[in-house]
Amino acid sequence: MARIGIAGSGTWGTALAIHLSKMGHEVRLWSALKDEIEEIGRKREHRNLPGVDIPEGISCISDDQELCADADVVILSVPSIYTRSTAARLRPCIAKDQIVLCVAKGIEEDSLKTQTDICQEELPQARACVLSGPSHAEEVSRGLPTAVVVGAHDKATAEYVQNIFMSPAFRVYTSSDMKGMEVGGSLKNVIALAAGMSDGLGYGDNTMAALITRGIAEMSRLGKAMDCDPQTFFGLTGLGDLIVTCSSRHSRNRRAGVLIGKGMGVKEAMDEVHMVVEGVYSAKAGLQLARKYGVSMPIVEEVNSILFEGKSASDAVRDLMCREKRVEHAEIKWE
Ligand SMILES: NC(=O)c1ccc[n+]([C@@H]2O[C@H](COP(=O)([O-])OP(=O)(O)OC[C@H]3O[C@@H](n4cnc5c(N)ncnc54)[C@H](O)[C@@H]3O)[C@@H](O)[C@H]2O)c1
């Protein structure tokens, strides 16, 4: 049995708490928002996971020391825009070599840091690692079969975390390519916005397949330029997560995209979804990365034009379709 502190009682932190508690681990679920965590503790239910019981064994807390004290793993599960402030707040409570597992998905605008980069900057004493993959909280909290990946700098840490999380309903692979996992996990939200827009415009399955396939091509091209392993982008944290986010009714990025495709303004669409739409932030970071590394990312560029320059989604699709002619894979040469 391990002691786990979970920082962030949103839907994902709560789903992980339920999963880990059912496995017999000692789980403390923490929120910076006192009212929220008190409500979860009282009702033993999360408002975005209706009908799912929160086991009595999970302690619902708001004290920083209590969250981290003696924890074998501290999980950072706040939305990515709050990762830096939360990590900085917890700095005095994290011990040397304590494992801090980042499960949020996003690249910071301007600094272009991944979640584990931010964690390592704010918590230099910690051992930062990452868990990612196609894993909607609504399904994990109900014990539906799910497969994810844990990435760490060293094999021993990755396997330690793998052992803690692995169950018959939750299969965990390991990887040393943390950056590839994090770049893929963040940029898939941008492609999911585009996929939602396509559905909102009334386009069909052909359009969706094109967006997913050309989306992964953009992501892996960028990853290669950033020294990630291209294979990572065709695994669970890349293509796997891209498929689920582009097609699932649980995806908030896809939902926001549908509303924008139907003609709603970006701010109104974000408000309507009632949750942080991380793809909007990752779109900016994705474009900044594309420019920094000199990589062509036409879908990410068009999503930025729609989100921040008022371009219509239908004009963006027309411009993508009418780009100059190309070969599909530049690496495959003619005889
Ligand atoms: N929901 C999923 O299915 C899922 C699955 C895998 C990964 N993730 C990732 O996990 C992260 C969290 O997602 P989520 O679905 O739990 O988000 P969420 O929108 O449910 O989380 C909101 C929570 O963030 C916390 N919060 C709000 N304001 C805060 C502040 N100022 N400082 C600190 N914390 C604050 C609160 O606990 C709030 O409940 C995201 O990066 C997401 O991409 C989510």
Ligand as a Chemical Component Dictionary entry (heavy atoms), coordinates in Angstrom:
data_LIG
# 
_chem_comp.id                   LIG 
_chem_comp.type                 NON-POLYMER 
_chem_comp.pdbx_formal_charge   0 
_chem_comp.three_letter_code    LIG 
# 
loop_
_chem_comp_atom.comp_id 
_chem_comp_atom.atom_id 
_chem_comp_atom.alt_atom_id 
_chem_comp_atom.type_symbol 
_chem_comp_atom.charge 
_chem_comp_atom.model_Cartn_x 
_chem_comp_atom.model_Cartn_y 
_chem_comp_atom.model_Cartn_z 
_chem_comp_atom.pdbx_ordinal 
LIG N1  N1  N 0  -10.767 15.152 -17.048 1  
LIG C1  C1  C 0  -10.117 14.158 -17.634 2  
LIG O1  O1  O 0  -10.702 13.189 -18.096 3  
LIG C2  C2  C 0  -8.623  14.201 -17.723 4  
LIG C3  C3  C 0  -7.927  13.041 -18.086 5  
LIG C4  C4  C 0  -6.542  13.080 -18.186 6  
LIG C5  C5  C 0  -5.872  14.278 -17.908 7  
LIG N2  N2  N 1  -6.581  15.385 -17.568 8  
LIG C6  C6  C 0  -5.829  16.598 -17.285 9  
LIG O2  O2  O 0  -5.869  16.828 -15.889 10 
LIG C7  C7  C 0  -5.889  18.230 -15.620 11 
LIG C8  C8  C 0  -7.071  18.540 -14.731 12 
LIG O3  O3  O 0  -8.243  18.233 -15.461 13 
LIG P1  P1  P 0  -9.673  18.171 -14.782 14 
LIG O4  O4  O 0  -10.578 17.528 -15.747 15 
LIG O5  O5  O -1 -9.585  17.593 -13.416 16 
LIG O6  O6  O 0  -10.001 19.720 -14.698 17 
LIG P2  P2  P 0  -11.188 20.413 -13.956 18 
LIG O7  O7  O 0  -11.633 21.551 -14.801 19 
LIG O8  O8  O 0  -12.205 19.435 -13.496 20 
LIG O9  O9  O 0  -10.397 20.988 -12.689 21 
LIG C9  C9  C 0  -10.824 22.088 -12.041 22 
LIG C10 C10 C 0  -10.157 22.078 -10.669 23 
LIG O10 O10 O 0  -8.977  22.868 -10.683 24 
LIG C11 C11 C 0  -8.757  23.331 -9.366  25 
LIG N3  N3  N 0  -8.542  24.784 -9.386  26 
LIG C12 C12 C 0  -9.378  25.735 -9.852  27 
LIG N4  N4  N 0  -8.812  26.943 -9.695  28 
LIG C13 C13 C 0  -7.611  26.735 -9.134  29 
LIG C14 C14 C 0  -6.542  27.605 -8.736  30 
LIG N5  N5  N 0  -6.617  28.916 -8.903  31 
LIG N6  N6  N 0  -5.421  27.036 -8.222  32 
LIG C15 C15 C 0  -5.325  25.699 -8.055  33 
LIG N7  N7  N 0  -6.308  24.843 -8.408  34 
LIG C16 C16 C 0  -7.423  25.362 -8.934  35 
LIG C17 C17 C 0  -9.989  23.011 -8.562  36 
LIG O11 O11 O 0  -9.719  21.867 -7.771  37 
LIG C18 C18 C 0  -11.024 22.679 -9.626  38 
LIG O12 O12 O 0  -11.960 21.715 -9.232  39 
LIG C19 C19 C 0  -5.972  18.906 -16.976 40 
LIG O13 O13 O 0  -4.693  19.332 -17.365 41 
LIG C20 C20 C 0  -6.437  17.829 -17.928 42 
LIG O14 O14 O 0  -5.955  17.989 -19.229 43 
LIG C21 C21 C 0  -7.940  15.372 -17.453 44 
# 
loop_
_chem_comp_bond.comp_id 
_chem_comp_bond.atom_id_1 
_chem_comp_bond.atom_id_2 
_chem_comp_bond.value_order 
_chem_comp_bond.pdbx_ordinal 
LIG N1  C1  SING 1  
LIG C1  O1  DOUB 2  
LIG C1  C2  SING 3  
LIG C2  C3  SING 4  
LIG C2  C21 DOUB 5  
LIG C3  C4  DOUB 6  
LIG C4  C5  SING 7  
LIG C5  N2  DOUB 8  
LIG N2  C6  SING 9  
LIG N2  C21 SING 10 
LIG C6  O2  SING 11 
LIG C6  C20 SING 12 
LIG O2  C7  SING 13 
LIG C7  C8  SING 14 
LIG C7  C19 SING 15 
LIG C8  O3  SING 16 
LIG O3  P1  SING 17 
LIG P1  O4  DOUB 18 
LIG P1  O5  SING 19 
LIG P1  O6  SING 20 
LIG O6  P2  SING 21 
LIG P2  O7  DOUB 22 
LIG P2  O8  SING 23 
LIG P2  O9  SING 24 
LIG O9  C9  SING 25 
LIG C9  C10 SING 26 
LIG C10 O10 SING 27 
LIG C10 C18 SING 28 
LIG O10 C11 SING 29 
LIG C11 N3  SING 30 
LIG C11 C17 SING 31 
LIG N3  C12 SING 32 
LIG N3  C16 SING 33 
LIG C12 N4  DOUB 34 
LIG N4  C13 SING 35 
LIG C13 C14 SING 36 
LIG C13 C16 DOUB 37 
LIG C14 N5  SING 38 
LIG C14 N6  DOUB 39 
LIG N6  C15 SING 40 
LIG C15 N7  DOUB 41 
LIG N7  C16 SING 42 
LIG C17 O11 SING 43 
LIG C17 C18 SING 44 
LIG C18 O12 SING 45 
LIG C19 O13 SING 46 
LIG C19 C20 SING 47 
LIG C20 O14 SING 48 
# 
